[in-house]
Amino acid sequence: MNNSKFFLFAFPILMIVICSCSSVQKSVVPDKNAKGDWYRRKGDRDKALEYYLLSLAQYKKEGETGLKVGNTYYWIAEVYYDKGDLQKALNYYTLMLAEYKRGGYNTGIPYNNIGLVYIDQGKLDKALVYYNRSLKELKKDGLTGVNLGNTYNNIGFAFMQKGEIEKAFDYYNLALDEYKKDGVSCANTYNNIGHIYFIQEKLDKALEYYSLSLKEKKKAGTSLRISYASIGTVHEKKGDLDKALKYYALSLEEDQKAGIAGVKKGITYNYLGNLYTKKGEFDKAFYYYSLSLKECQKAGVTGVDLGVLYGCMGNAFLKKGDLDEALRYSTMALEEYKKSVVKGKNPGVVYSNIAEAYERKGNIGDAIEYYKKAIDEFKFAGSNDSMKSCENAIKRLSGRMD
């Protein structure tokens, strides 16, 4: 039984960029912040950080507090987030929150951004706490449109990662309504809806929504990296590996153009690792997995995101025929999943891979046990084809035990 076909959408949490950076109210600051903005748009994050820190020092010297300082903390956090340094990003978003509170400003945006960091760290329940605080603050002041849409979108994304698909759909539709009020791009939410269809193995619907996302991003002139990678996963799932490789290469090109580092870059490397696993080119696969692991470690990622990478590596060893390494990495994946409350697609694949490894080693009882665990996860995620494959494996193995 070939389970690698189910292990395509690596790092789903991080696949979707749901940051509210375009919706924050930008402070009118003097020259040094204007220069910081210019360098950030050019992709020179180190130079941008230098000017943002100079602005911060200037404000502190002048005794400024509130919105100006809070927004400068925001831009510093954004640079660290783009660099993949999630802990420093979290520190500065927290400082932003304190300044907004001090000035009596609505705290919906900083709460939302703190939640985003926790999502990237795989801490889904903690993220939901901050997203719900964001929702409460925005509604308290009657704020609608893009900011409220961002928070709805992010709540939907968290529920998607927890395997609560119906709740995710509900929040995504609320997000679309808010975005349309302001006439802003729905690209991220279209991509997220596409991902739900992907994990449900409704590939034509997934491609439809990923393509809508790509169209919106081209219209807005924003980064195409996520849409290219998402479309690549559909073509890979359909078995068109050359077309998938083309889209992954376009995504990596976008990464390099924007100077992307950390988890986001790790996602693209992981896609390439999965693709070369399917092609049976294991040296290339493990090369890209090692690059992905390096980027994730740089960002301090644990939990479900690291679990997906370990699961992909376990799957590659399974395909290669190294069953002991397959079991080792798949077990490491499950340990990481336990750090986050996640039920659904990806744990199902890990259980299924463990089951296949045990089957091939002749441990029939263990194989049946793990196929049953995989069925439970696939059923929860609505992955019917995957569930049926495991059920057929159990029937086959039960016959061998009689």
C-alpha positions as CSV (number, residue, x, y, z in Angstrom):
1,M,0.0,0.0,0.0
2,N,1.5,3.3,-1.1
3,N,0.7,6.0,1.4
4,S,3.0,8.7,0.1
5,K,0.2,10.1,-2.0
6,F,-1.5,11.4,1.1
7,F,1.5,13.2,2.4
8,L,1.6,16.2,0.1
9,F,0.4,19.2,1.9
10,A,3.3,19.7,4.2
11,F,3.1,22.3,6.9
12,P,-0.5,23.3,6.3
13,I,-0.4,25.6,9.2
14,L,2.3,27.6,7.6
15,M,1.3,27.3,4.0
16,I,-1.2,30.2,4.5
17,V,0.1,33.7,5.3
18,I,-2.7,35.2,7.4
19,C,-1.0,38.2,8.8
20,S,-2.9,41.5,9.2
21,C,0.2,43.6,8.2
22,S,-1.7,45.3,5.3
23,S,-4.5,46.3,7.6
24,V,-2.7,47.9,10.5
25,Q,-3.1,51.7,10.8
26,K,0.4,52.9,9.9
27,S,1.7,55.8,12.0
28,V,2.9,58.9,10.4
29,V,6.5,58.9,11.5
30,P,9.5,60.9,10.4
31,D,12.2,60.1,7.9
32,K,13.8,57.1,9.6
33,N,10.6,55.0,9.5
34,A,9.9,56.0,5.9
35,K,13.4,54.7,5.1
36,G,12.7,51.5,7.0
37,D,9.5,51.0,5.0
38,W,11.4,51.6,1.8
39,Y,14.1,49.0,2.7
40,R,11.5,46.5,3.8
41,R,9.7,46.8,0.4
42,K,13.0,46.3,-1.3
43,G,13.6,43.1,0.7
44,D,16.5,44.4,2.7
45,R,15.2,43.4,6.1
46,D,18.5,44.1,8.0
47,K,18.5,47.7,6.8
48,A,14.8,48.1,7.5
49,L,15.3,46.9,11.0
50,E,18.2,49.3,11.5
51,Y,15.9,52.3,10.6
52,Y,13.0,51.0,12.6
53,L,15.2,50.7,15.7
54,L,16.5,54.2,15.1
55,S,12.9,55.5,15.0
56,L,12.2,53.7,18.2
57,A,15.2,55.2,19.9
58,Q,14.2,58.7,18.7
59,Y,10.6,58.3,20.0
60,K,11.9,57.1,23.4
61,K,14.3,60.0,23.6
62,E,11.4,62.4,22.9
63,G,9.2,60.6,25.5
64,E,6.7,59.4,23.0
65,T,4.2,56.7,24.0
66,G,1.1,55.1,22.5
67,L,0.3,54.7,18.8
68,K,3.6,56.0,17.3
69,V,5.7,53.7,19.5
70,G,3.2,50.9,19.2
71,N,3.3,50.9,15.4
72,T,7.1,51.0,15.4
73,Y,7.1,47.9,17.5
74,Y,4.7,46.4,15.0
75,W,7.1,47.0,12.0
76,I,10.0,45.7,14.0
77,A,8.0,42.6,14.8
78,E,7.1,42.2,11.1
79,V,10.8,42.2,10.1
80,Y,11.6,39.5,12.7
81,Y,8.5,37.5,11.6
82,D,9.7,37.7,7.9
83,K,13.2,36.6,9.0
84,G,11.6,33.6,10.8
85,D,12.6,34.7,14.3
86,L,9.2,34.0,15.9
87,Q,10.2,34.6,19.5
88,K,11.5,38.1,18.7
89,A,8.4,38.8,16.6
90,L,6.2,37.7,19.6
91,N,8.2,40.0,22.0
92,Y,7.6,43.0,19.8
93,Y,4.0,42.3,19.1
94,T,3.5,42.0,22.9
95,L,5.2,45.4,23.3
96,M,2.9,46.8,20.6
97,L,-0.1,45.5,22.6
98,A,1.1,47.2,25.8
99,E,1.5,50.5,23.9
100,Y,-1.9,50.3,22.4
101,K,-3.4,49.6,25.8
102,R,-1.5,52.5,27.3
103,G,-2.9,54.9,24.6
104,G,-6.4,53.6,24.8
105,Y,-6.4,52.3,21.2
106,N,-8.3,49.3,20.0
107,T,-6.1,46.2,20.7
108,G,-7.8,43.9,18.1
109,I,-4.8,44.0,15.7
110,P,-2.0,43.2,18.2
111,Y,-4.1,40.4,19.7
112,N,-4.5,39.0,16.2
113,N,-0.8,39.2,15.4
114,I,0.2,37.5,18.6
115,G,-2.2,34.7,17.7
116,L,-0.5,34.4,14.3
117,V,2.8,33.7,15.9
118,Y,1.3,31.0,18.1
119,I,-0.2,29.4,15.0
120,D,3.2,29.3,13.4
121,Q,4.6,27.7,16.6
122,G,1.8,25.0,16.4
123,K,0.1,26.3,19.6
124,L,-3.4,26.2,18.3
125,D,-5.4,26.6,21.5
126,K,-3.2,29.5,22.6
127,A,-3.7,31.1,19.2
128,L,-7.5,30.8,19.5
129,V,-7.4,32.6,22.9
130,Y,-5.7,35.6,21.3
131,Y,-7.9,35.5,18.1
132,N,-11.0,35.5,20.3
133,R,-9.6,38.5,22.3
134,S,-9.1,40.2,18.9
135,L,-12.6,39.5,17.9
136,K,-14.0,40.8,21.1
137,E,-12.0,44.0,20.9
138,L,-12.9,44.7,17.3
139,K,-16.6,44.1,17.8
140,K,-16.6,46.2,21.0
141,D,-15.7,49.3,18.9
142,G,-17.9,48.3,15.9
143,L,-15.0,47.7,13.7
144,T,-15.8,45.7,10.6
145,G,-14.2,45.0,7.2
146,V,-10.6,43.8,6.7
147,N,-9.5,43.6,10.3
148,L,-12.5,41.7,11.4
149,G,-12.1,39.6,8.3
150,N,-8.5,38.8,9.1
151,T,-9.5,37.5,12.6
152,Y,-12.4,35.4,11.3
153,N,-10.0,34.0,8.7
154,N,-7.4,33.1,11.3
155,I,-9.9,31.5,13.6
156,G,-11.1,29.4,10.7
157,F,-7.5,28.4,10.0
158,A,-7.0,27.3,13.6
159,F,-10.1,25.2,13.5
160,M,-9.0,23.7,10.2
161,Q,-5.7,22.6,11.8
162,K,-7.7,21.1,14.7
163,G,-9.7,19.0,12.2
164,E,-13.0,20.9,12.9
165,I,-13.8,21.4,9.3
166,E,-17.4,22.7,9.6
167,K,-16.3,25.4,12.0
168,A,-13.5,26.4,9.7
169,F,-15.9,26.8,6.7
170,D,-18.2,28.9,8.9
171,Y,-15.4,31.3,9.8
172,Y,-14.0,31.5,6.3
173,N,-17.4,32.5,5.0
174,L,-17.6,35.2,7.7
175,A,-14.2,36.4,6.6
176,L,-15.2,36.6,2.9
177,D,-18.2,38.7,3.8
178,E,-16.0,41.2,5.7
179,Y,-13.4,41.4,3.0
180,K,-16.1,42.1,0.4
181,K,-17.4,45.0,2.5
182,D,-14.0,46.7,2.2
183,G,-13.4,45.5,-1.4
184,V,-10.1,43.9,-0.4
185,S,-8.5,40.7,-1.7
186,C,-10.0,37.4,-0.6
187,A,-6.9,35.5,-1.7
188,N,-5.8,34.0,1.6
189,T,-9.3,32.8,2.5
190,Y,-9.8,31.3,-1.0
191,N,-6.5,29.5,-0.5
192,N,-7.6,28.2,2.9
193,I,-10.9,26.9,1.5
194,G,-8.9,25.3,-1.2
195,H,-6.9,23.5,1.4
196,I,-10.0,22.1,3.1
197,Y,-11.1,20.6,-0.3
198,F,-7.5,19.3,-0.7
199,I,-7.6,17.4,2.6
200,Q,-11.0,16.1,1.7
201,E,-9.4,14.9,-1.6
202,K,-11.8,17.0,-3.7
203,L,-9.0,18.0,-6.0
204,D,-10.9,19.9,-8.7
205,K,-12.6,22.1,-6.1
206,A,-9.2,22.6,-4.4
207,L,-7.7,23.7,-7.7
208,E,-10.6,26.0,-8.4
209,Y,-10.1,27.9,-5.1
210,Y,-6.3,27.9,-5.3
211,S,-6.6,29.4,-8.8
212,L,-9.0,32.1,-7.5
213,S,-6.4,32.9,-4.9
214,L,-3.7,33.2,-7.5
215,K,-5.9,35.4,-9.7
216,E,-6.6,37.8,-6.7
217,K,-2.9,38.0,-5.8
218,K,-1.9,38.8,-9.3
219,K,-4.5,41.6,-9.4
220,A,-3.2,42.9,-6.0
221,G,0.5,42.6,-6.9
222,T,1.2,40.5,-3.8
223,S,3.5,37.5,-3.4
224,L,2.4,34.4,-5.4
225,R,4.5,31.9,-3.4
226,I,1.7,30.3,-1.5
227,S,-0.7,30.0,-4.5
228,Y,2.0,28.5,-6.7
229,A,2.9,25.9,-4.0
230,S,-0.8,25.1,-3.4
231,I,-1.4,24.5,-7.1
232,G,1.7,22.4,-7.1
233,T,0.3,20.1,-4.4
234,V,-2.8,19.4,-6.4
235,H,-0.9,18.5,-9.5
236,E,1.4,16.3,-7.4
237,K,-1.7,14.6,-5.9
238,K,-3.0,14.0,-9.4
239,G,0.2,12.4,-10.4
240,D,1.5,15.1,-12.8
241,L,4.9,15.5,-11.1
242,D,6.5,17.6,-13.8
243,K,3.7,20.2,-13.6
244,A,4.0,20.1,-9.8
245,L,7.8,20.6,-10.0
246,K,7.2,23.7,-12.2
247,Y,4.9,25.3,-9.6
248,Y,7.2,24.5,-6.7
249,A,10.1,26.0,-8.6
250,L,7.9,29.2,-9.1
251,S,7.2,29.2,-5.4
252,L,10.9,28.9,-4.5
253,E,11.6,31.7,-6.9
254,E,9.2,33.9,-5.1
255,D,10.8,33.0,-1.8
256,Q,14.2,34.0,-3.1
257,K,12.9,37.2,-4.6
258,A,11.4,38.3,-1.3
259,G,14.3,37.0,0.9
260,I,12.0,34.6,2.7
261,A,13.7,32.6,5.5
262,G,12.6,30.4,8.4
263,V,9.4,28.3,8.4
264,K,8.0,29.8,5.2
265,K,11.1,28.8,3.2
266,G,11.1,25.4,4.9
267,I,7.6,24.8,3.5
268,T,8.8,25.0,-0.1
269,Y,11.8,22.8,0.6
270,N,9.5,20.3,2.1
271,Y,7.3,20.2,-1.0
272,L,10.4,19.5,-3.1
273,G,11.4,16.7,-0.7
274,N,8.0,15.1,-1.1
275,L,8.1,15.4,-4.8
276,Y,11.5,13.8,-5.2
277,T,10.3,11.0,-2.8
278,K,7.5,10.3,-5.2
279,K,10.0,10.2,-8.1
280,G,12.2,7.8,-6.1
281,E,15.1,10.2,-6.1
282,F,15.8,9.8,-2.4
283,D,19.2,11.7,-2.3
284,K,17.5,14.8,-3.6
285,A,14.5,14.2,-1.3
286,F,16.6,14.0,1.8
287,Y,18.7,17.0,0.7
288,Y,15.5,19.2,0.6
289,Y,14.2,17.7,3.8
290,S,17.5,18.6,5.6
291,L,17.1,22.2,4.3
292,S,13.5,22.3,5.5
293,L,14.6,21.0,8.9
294,K,17.3,23.6,9.2
295,E,14.8,26.4,8.4
296,C,12.3,25.1,11.0
297,Q,15.0,24.8,13.7
298,K,16.1,28.4,12.9
299,A,12.6,29.5,13.7
300,G,12.3,27.3,16.8
301,V,9.3,25.4,15.5
302,T,7.9,22.4,17.4
303,G,4.6,20.7,17.5
304,V,2.4,19.8,14.5
305,D,4.6,21.7,12.0
306,L,7.8,19.8,12.9
307,G,5.6,16.6,13.1
308,V,4.6,17.0,9.5
309,L,8.3,17.2,8.4
310,Y,9.3,14.2,10.5
311,G,6.3,12.4,9.0
312,C,7.4,13.2,5.5
313,M,10.9,11.9,6.2
314,G,9.4,8.7,7.7
315,N,7.4,8.3,4.5
316,A,10.5,8.7,2.4
317,F,12.3,6.0,4.4
318,L,9.3,3.8,4.0
319,K,9.4,4.3,0.2
320,K,13.1,3.6,0.2
321,G,12.6,0.4,2.1
322,D,14.4,1.4,5.3
323,L,11.6,0.3,7.7
324,D,13.5,0.9,11.0
325,E,14.2,4.6,10.0
326,A,10.6,4.9,8.7
327,L,9.3,3.8,12.2
328,R,11.8,6.1,14.0
329,Y,10.8,9.2,12.1
330,S,7.1,8.4,12.1
331,T,7.2,7.9,15.9
332,M,9.0,11.3,16.2
333,A,6.2,12.8,14.2
334,L,3.6,11.5,16.5
335,E,5.5,12.9,19.5
336,E,5.4,16.3,17.9
337,Y,1.7,16.1,17.1
338,K,1.0,15.4,20.8
339,K,2.3,18.8,21.6
340,S,-0.6,20.3,19.7
341,V,-4.3,19.4,19.8
342,V,-4.6,18.2,16.2
343,K,-6.9,15.5,14.8
344,G,-7.3,14.7,11.2
345,K,-5.4,14.3,8.0
346,N,-1.7,14.4,8.8
347,P,-1.7,12.1,11.9
348,G,-3.8,9.7,9.9
349,V,-1.0,9.5,7.3
350,V,1.6,8.9,10.0
351,Y,-0.4,6.1,11.6
352,S,-0.9,4.6,8.1
353,N,2.8,4.7,7.3
354,I,3.6,3.0,10.7
355,A,1.0,0.4,9.9
356,E,2.6,-0.3,6.5
357,A,6.1,-0.5,8.0
358,Y,4.9,-3.1,10.6
359,E,3.0,-5.0,7.9
360,R,6.2,-5.2,5.8
361,K,8.2,-6.4,8.9
362,G,5.6,-9.1,9.5
363,N,4.2,-7.6,12.7
364,I,0.5,-8.2,11.7
365,G,-1.0,-7.3,15.1
366,D,0.8,-4.0,15.3
367,A,-0.1,-3.2,11.7
368,I,-3.8,-3.7,12.2
369,E,-3.7,-1.6,15.4
370,Y,-2.2,1.4,13.5
371,Y,-4.4,1.0,10.5
372,K,-7.4,1.3,12.9
373,K,-5.9,4.5,14.4
374,A,-5.4,5.9,10.8
375,I,-9.1,5.1,10.0
376,D,-10.2,7.1,13.0
377,E,-8.1,10.1,11.9
378,F,-9.1,9.9,8.2
379,K,-12.8,9.6,9.2
380,F,-12.6,12.7,11.3
381,A,-11.0,14.6,8.3
382,G,-13.4,13.3,5.8
383,S,-10.7,11.6,3.8
384,N,-12.8,8.7,2.5
385,D,-10.3,7.2,-0.1
386,S,-7.6,7.0,2.5
387,M,-10.0,5.5,5.0
388,K,-11.1,2.8,2.5
389,S,-7.5,1.9,1.7
390,C,-6.8,1.3,5.4
391,E,-10.0,-0.7,5.8
392,N,-9.0,-2.9,2.8
393,A,-5.6,-3.4,4.4
394,I,-7.2,-4.6,7.7
395,K,-9.4,-7.1,5.8
396,R,-6.3,-8.4,3.9
397,L,-4.3,-8.8,7.1
398,S,-7.2,-10.3,9.1
399,G,-7.4,-13.0,6.5
400,R,-3.7,-13.8,7.0
401,M,-4.3,-14.2,10.8
402,D,-7.1,-16.8,10.4
